[in-house]
Amino acid sequence: MKTGFEIVDNPTPVRTEKAIPVDLKAPSGLVYRVQVGAYAKALPENLFTEFTPVTGEKLANGITRYLAGYFGNRNRAKEAQLAIRDLGYSDAFIVAYCDGERITLAEARRLEDAGLCIPKNQDSLMLEVVENTLAQLPADSVAKLRPEVKKSDYNKAPGAVAAEAVEDRQGLFFTVQVGVYNRPATKEQLRNIDPLITKRLENGQIRYSSGIFQTVEAARPKRIEAITRGITDAFITAYYKGERISLTEARRLLAEFGEDIVEKTQVTELQPDLFQEAREYAATQPQPAGVIEKQPAQIVSDRQYETYPAEELSRYNTYGSFYYDAADKRIKSIVYSSADALPELRFLGESVDTVFQKSEIGTTFELQQPLVVAEWDKAELEGAFADWLLRLTIPHRGEQTETGFRVVFEEVPAENRDELIAQLQSYGAAMVKLEEE
């Protein structure tokens, strides 16, 4: 499961013809394999016993090609090819498939570079191979082999930190995102924070969050704990029906459907000593002058910016919700209910020198600005657009539509909207519009 290929230390001298599955359903995406032979007659009993997995692919002319391993990475396929050649199969060579269709290696490289055929990570690839294998076997054989493989079983990989799959949760809840990894993470990678929930993304990555909370306020101590443990980019987010949503959308759902949609069941209870550690650490840090508890508070940068400070704003948003106020050219936080609800100022160092108390401003947790919504009448993202989108610092989310997909951009300053809209149109957006929250 971990590598997609294995050398058998003590191979059996004889294998039966039925031991190698033929015409197994191919996994989706870009896959590399190693072809080890092709035969028109029954396979000799002493072949291909030294490595696993091996499958057959029967051609229209009666010849059966035999292939070893499954790889989402060409370099790993090359390593397997060399190992197989060392065993005496000198003609072994690498082949590529896109969604089950055999293609040349040059075509595989072109499609991957263009974003038209993307490899899964190794764990996701092998999980699909297992599912396809079990689906082809008779029902009584499957029952003898193992229990049903669930999509959430990626958390059971060897060495993976204990976590609960968020796919099994349908209610609305708030949580603290603590990292995204290409494969199941260890407890050391996540600084021993717990309890953990996970969401596996379409590209095979795994998104880790900590805790299930019924309000944003209840999630804040967990974020402080994550930051004190070294996860400085931890932030509060929301989930509903197993999918991540914005805090704005969470508030809208609560206003529309009420508390009945809130997830009531918690994950494993937090350890009290972890909370205490976070509180004690926070208490030792100096706080900026002028903080008056229980009054609405706002953080303002100590310097002014003549142009939109995209990079600096991205850094600020690691610690809370900030925006650029073009009127006085400063970075500001949204208005919080009180000083004790402010982000952890110690992580902002000398870049903040003022906390304004604005008793006339009501409590809010996000800016109420129009959304910029762009729609495409196709299902695939062009490589250049996907690359631009990955580097963009403006908060955004993607959504599928009946005819293609849409991207929603939040908290876009008025002076930057025209430039953003023009950029989206240059990438072929069929429609770009402003939508009120």
C-alpha positions in Angstrom: 0.0 0.0 0.0 2.8 2.4 0.8 5.0 2.0 -2.2 2.9 0.4 -4.9 5.5 -2.3 -5.4 7.4 -4.9 -3.4 10.1 -7.5 -3.9 9.1 -10.9 -2.5 11.9 -12.2 -0.2 10.9 -15.8 -0.3 9.0 -16.4 -3.6 7.2 -19.7 -4.2 8.7 -21.7 -7.0 5.4 -22.2 -8.7 2.4 -20.0 -9.3 -0.9 -21.0 -11.0 -2.3 -19.2 -14.0 -5.3 -17.9 -12.0 -3.0 -16.2 -9.4 -2.5 -13.2 -11.6 -5.7 -11.1 -12.2 -6.3 -10.2 -15.8 -8.2 -7.1 -17.1 -8.5 -5.6 -13.7 -10.2 -2.2 -13.8 -7.4 0.5 -14.1 -7.2 3.3 -11.5 -8.0 6.8 -12.6 -5.6 9.6 -13.2 -2.0 9.3 -14.5 -0.4 6.0 -13.5 3.0 4.5 -14.3 3.7 0.8 -14.4 6.5 -1.6 -15.4 5.8 -4.0 -18.2 7.6 -7.3 -17.5 6.5 -9.5 -20.3 3.9 -10.4 -23.0 2.7 -13.9 -23.8 0.3 -15.5 -26.3 0.1 -18.8 -24.4 -0.4 -19.7 -20.8 2.0 -18.0 -18.4 4.9 -20.2 -17.3 4.4 -21.2 -13.7 7.8 -19.9 -12.5 7.5 -16.4 -13.8 6.9 -13.1 -11.8 6.9 -14.8 -8.4 9.7 -12.5 -7.1 7.6 -9.3 -7.0 4.1 -8.0 -6.4 1.6 -6.8 -7.5 1.4 -8.2 -11.0 -1.7 -8.0 -13.3 -2.4 -9.0 -16.9 -3.9 -7.0 -19.8 -5.3 -9.1 -22.6 -5.1 -7.6 -26.1 -7.4 -8.2 -29.1 -4.7 -10.3 -30.8 -4.7 -12.8 -27.9 -1.5 -11.7 -26.4 -1.5 -10.9 -22.6 0.8 -8.1 -21.4 1.9 -8.4 -17.7 2.6 -5.3 -15.7 4.1 -4.8 -12.2 3.4 -2.1 -9.6 1.3 1.0 -9.6 3.1 4.4 -9.3 1.9 8.0 -9.3 5.5 9.1 -9.7 7.8 8.2 -12.7 10.9 8.1 -10.5 9.4 5.4 -8.3 8.5 3.4 -11.5 12.2 3.8 -12.6 13.4 2.4 -9.3 11.0 -0.6 -9.6 12.2 -1.2 -13.2 15.8 -1.4 -12.2 15.0 -3.8 -9.3 13.1 -6.0 -11.7 15.9 -6.0 -14.3 18.3 -7.0 -11.5 16.2 -10.1 -11.0 16.9 -11.1 -14.6 13.9 -9.5 -16.5 16.2 -7.4 -18.7 13.5 -6.3 -21.1 11.3 -4.6 -18.4 10.3 -1.1 -19.3 8.1 1.7 -18.0 4.6 2.4 -19.4 2.0 5.1 -18.7 -1.8 5.2 -18.5 -4.2 8.1 -18.3 -7.6 7.0 -16.9 -6.9 3.4 -18.0 -5.8 4.3 -21.5 -2.2 3.5 -22.5 -0.2 6.5 -23.6 3.4 7.3 -24.4 5.7 8.6 -21.7 6.1 11.8 -23.7 2.3 12.2 -23.8 2.2 11.5 -20.0 4.6 14.3 -19.3 2.7 16.7 -21.6 -0.6 16.0 -20.0 0.7 16.2 -16.5 2.5 19.6 -17.2 -0.8 20.9 -18.7 -2.8 19.7 -15.8 -5.0 17.5 -18.0 -4.1 14.2 -16.4 -2.9 14.3 -12.8 -1.4 11.5 -10.7 -2.8 10.7 -7.3 -0.6 10.4 -4.3 0.5 6.8 -3.6 -1.9 6.1 -0.7 -4.9 7.2 -2.7 -3.8 5.3 -5.8 -3.3 2.0 -4.0 -6.6 2.4 -2.1 -8.4 2.7 -5.5 -6.5 -0.4 -6.7 -7.7 -2.4 -3.7 -11.3 -1.3 -4.2 -11.1 -2.2 -7.9 -9.6 -5.6 -7.0 -12.3 -6.4 -4.4 -15.0 -5.3 -6.8 -13.9 -7.8 -9.5 -13.8 -10.8 -7.0 -16.9 -12.9 -6.3 -18.8 -11.8 -3.2 -17.8 -14.9 -1.2 -14.1 -14.4 -2.0 -14.3 -10.8 -0.8 -15.9 -11.8 2.5 -13.0 -14.3 3.1 -10.4 -11.7 2.4 -11.1 -8.7 4.6 -13.8 -6.3 5.8 -15.1 -3.7 3.5 -12.6 -1.0 2.7 -14.0 2.5 3.5 -12.9 5.7 1.9 -12.1 7.0 5.4 -9.6 4.2 6.1 -6.7 6.3 4.9 -6.4 7.3 8.5 -5.4 3.7 9.3 -2.1 3.8 7.3 0.9 2.6 9.3 2.4 5.3 11.5 -0.6 7.7 10.8 -1.8 9.8 13.8 -5.2 8.8 15.2 -7.9 10.9 13.6 -11.6 10.8 12.7 -12.7 11.3 9.1 -14.9 14.4 8.8 -16.7 12.7 5.9 -18.7 10.9 8.5 -20.0 14.2 10.1 -23.1 15.8 8.6 -23.8 18.6 11.1 -22.4 22.2 11.1 -19.4 22.7 13.4 -16.3 24.9 13.8 -12.8 23.5 14.0 -9.1 24.7 13.8 -7.2 23.7 10.7 -3.7 22.7 11.6 -2.2 21.4 8.3 -2.5 19.8 4.9 -0.3 16.9 4.0 0.3 14.8 0.8 0.0 11.5 2.9 -1.2 10.5 6.4 0.7 12.6 8.9 2.4 11.4 12.1 1.6 12.8 15.6 5.0 14.4 15.6 4.3 16.4 12.4 1.1 17.7 14.1 2.9 18.6 17.3 1.0 16.0 19.3 -2.2 18.1 19.1 -5.5 16.3 19.6 -8.2 15.4 19.0 -7.9 15.4 15.2 -10.3 15.2 12.3 -9.4 14.8 8.6 -10.8 15.5 5.2 -9.3 13.9 2.1 -9.3 16.2 -0.9 -9.8 15.3 -4.6 -6.1 15.6 -5.3 -5.3 13.0 -2.6 -4.1 15.5 0.0 -5.3 15.2 3.6 -6.5 18.3 5.5 -6.1 18.0 9.3 -8.1 20.0 11.9 -8.4 19.8 15.6 -11.6 19.7 17.7 -15.3 20.0 16.9 -16.9 23.1 18.4 -20.4 24.6 18.2 -19.2 28.2 18.1 -16.3 30.3 16.9 -15.6 31.4 20.5 -15.4 27.8 21.7 -12.7 27.1 19.0 -10.4 30.0 19.9 -8.6 28.3 22.8 -7.8 25.4 20.5 -6.2 27.8 18.0 -4.1 29.4 20.8 -3.0 25.9 21.8 -2.0 25.1 18.2 0.0 28.3 17.8 1.8 27.7 21.1 2.8 24.3 19.9 4.4 25.7 16.8 1.6 25.5 14.2 1.6 29.3 13.6 -0.7 29.2 10.6 -3.6 27.5 12.5 -6.9 29.1 11.8 -10.6 28.6 12.6 -12.9 27.3 9.9 -16.3 25.6 9.5 -17.7 22.3 8.1 -21.2 21.3 7.0 -22.2 17.9 5.6 -18.6 16.9 5.5 -17.4 19.9 3.4 -15.4 23.0 4.5 -17.3 26.2 4.2 -16.5 29.9 5.1 -17.4 31.4 8.4 -19.8 33.7 6.5 -21.6 30.7 5.0 -21.8 29.1 8.5 -23.4 32.2 9.9 -25.9 32.2 7.0 -26.8 28.6 7.6 -27.3 29.2 11.3 -29.5 32.2 10.6 -31.6 30.2 8.1 -31.9 26.8 9.9 -31.1 27.6 13.5 -29.2 25.5 16.1 -30.8 22.2 14.9 -28.1 21.8 12.2 -25.2 22.1 14.6 -23.1 19.0 15.2 -23.8 17.9 18.8 -21.4 14.9 19.1 -17.9 15.9 20.1 -14.7 14.0 19.3 -12.5 12.7 22.2 -12.5 15.2 25.0 -9.6 17.7 25.2 -6.9 17.1 27.7 -7.2 19.8 30.4 -3.5 20.1 30.8 -3.1 21.2 27.2 -5.5 24.1 27.7 -3.7 25.0 30.9 -0.3 25.1 29.1 -1.8 27.5 26.4 -3.3 29.8 29.0 -0.1 29.9 31.1 2.0 30.7 28.0 -0.3 33.4 26.8 -0.4 35.0 30.3 3.4 35.5 30.3 3.4 37.5 27.0 3.3 41.3 27.0 0.0 42.8 25.7 -0.1 46.2 23.9 -1.2 49.2 25.9 -4.7 50.4 25.7 -6.5 47.1 25.8 -9.8 47.5 27.7 -11.6 44.2 28.2 -15.3 43.7 27.3 -15.3 46.5 24.7 -15.1 46.0 20.9 -11.5 46.1 19.8 -9.6 46.4 16.6 -5.9 45.9 15.6 -4.3 48.4 13.3 -0.8 48.3 11.7 1.8 50.8 12.8 2.7 51.7 9.2 0.9 52.9 6.1 1.0 51.3 2.7 0.8 53.3 -0.5 -0.2 50.2 -2.6 -2.2 47.2 -1.8 0.1 45.1 0.6 -0.8 41.6 -0.7 2.3 39.8 0.8 2.1 41.6 4.1 -1.7 41.1 4.3 -1.2 37.4 3.7 1.2 37.3 6.7 -1.3 39.1 9.0 -4.1 36.7 8.0 -2.0 33.8 9.4 -3.0 35.1 12.8 -6.6 36.4 12.3 -8.9 38.2 9.9 -7.3 41.4 8.5 -8.0 43.7 5.5 -6.5 46.8 3.9 -8.3 50.1 4.6 -7.5 52.2 1.5 -8.8 55.3 3.3 -5.9 55.6 5.8 -3.7 53.0 4.0 -3.3 50.7 7.0 -3.9 47.0 7.6 -6.7 46.5 10.1 -8.4 43.5 11.8 -12.1 43.1 11.8 -13.8 44.4 14.9 -13.8 41.8 17.7 -16.2 41.6 20.6 -13.6 42.3 23.2 -9.8 42.6 23.8 -9.6 38.9 25.0 -11.0 37.8 21.6 -8.2 39.5 19.6 -5.7 37.4 17.7 -2.4 36.5 19.5 -0.5 39.8 19.1 2.8 38.5 20.3 3.2 36.7 16.9 2.9 40.0 15.1 5.9 41.4 16.8 6.6 45.1 16.3 4.2 45.5 13.2 1.3 46.4 15.4 1.3 49.4 17.8 -2.4 50.3 18.3 -5.6 48.7 19.5 -8.6 50.9 18.9 -11.6 50.7 21.2 -14.7 51.4 19.2 -17.7 51.1 21.5 -20.0 52.4 18.8 -19.2 49.5 16.5 -21.2 46.4 17.0 -19.5 43.0 17.2 -18.7 41.4 13.8 -16.4 38.6 12.8 -16.0 39.3 9.0 -16.2 42.1 6.6 -19.5 42.4 4.7 -18.1 43.1 1.2 -19.6 41.9 -2.1 -18.2 38.6 -3.4 -16.5 38.4 -6.8 -17.9 35.4 -8.5 -16.5 33.9 -11.8 -17.9 31.0 -13.7 -16.6 28.8 -16.5 -18.5 26.5 -18.8 -16.0 23.7 -18.6 -14.9 21.2 -16.0 -11.1 21.5 -16.3 -8.8 24.3 -15.1 -6.1 25.4 -17.5 -2.6 25.0 -16.1 -1.8 28.7 -16.1 -5.0 29.6 -14.3 -4.5 26.9 -11.7 -0.9 28.2 -11.1 -2.1 31.8 -10.7 -4.9 30.7 -8.4 -2.5 28.9 -6.1 -0.3 32.0 -5.7 -3.3 34.3 -5.1 -3.5 35.8 -1.5 -7.2 36.8 -1.8 -9.4 34.3 0.1 -11.4 32.1 -2.4 -13.2 28.8 -2.8 -14.2 26.6 -5.8 -17.6 25.1 -6.5 -18.9 22.8 -9.1 -21.9 23.9 -11.3 -24.1 22.0 -13.7 -22.0 23.1 -16.7 -18.6 23.6 -15.2 -17.2 25.3 -12.1 -17.2 28.7 -10.3 -14.7 30.4 -8.1 -15.9 32.8 -5.3 -13.5 35.5 -4.0 -14.1 37.0 -0.6 -12.9 40.3 1.0 -11.7 41.9 -2.3 -11.0 45.6 -1.7 -12.9 47.9 -4.0 -9.8 49.3 -5.6 -8.7 45.8 -6.6 -11.9 44.5 -8.0 -11.5 45.8 -11.6 -8.0 44.3 -11.8 -9.2 40.9 -10.5 -12.2 40.9 -12.9 -10.0 41.7 -15.9 -7.6 38.9 -14.8 -10.4 36.4 -14.5 -11.8 37.3 -18.0 -8.3 36.8 -19.5 -8.4 33.3 -18.2 -11.6 32.6 -20.1 -14.3 33.1 -17.5 -17.7 33.0 -19.1 -19.2 35.4 -16.5 -17.8 37.5 -13.7 -20.1 39.4 -11.3 -20.4 40.9 -7.8 -22.8 39.2 -5.3 -23.9 40.7 -2.0 -23.3 38.6 1.1 
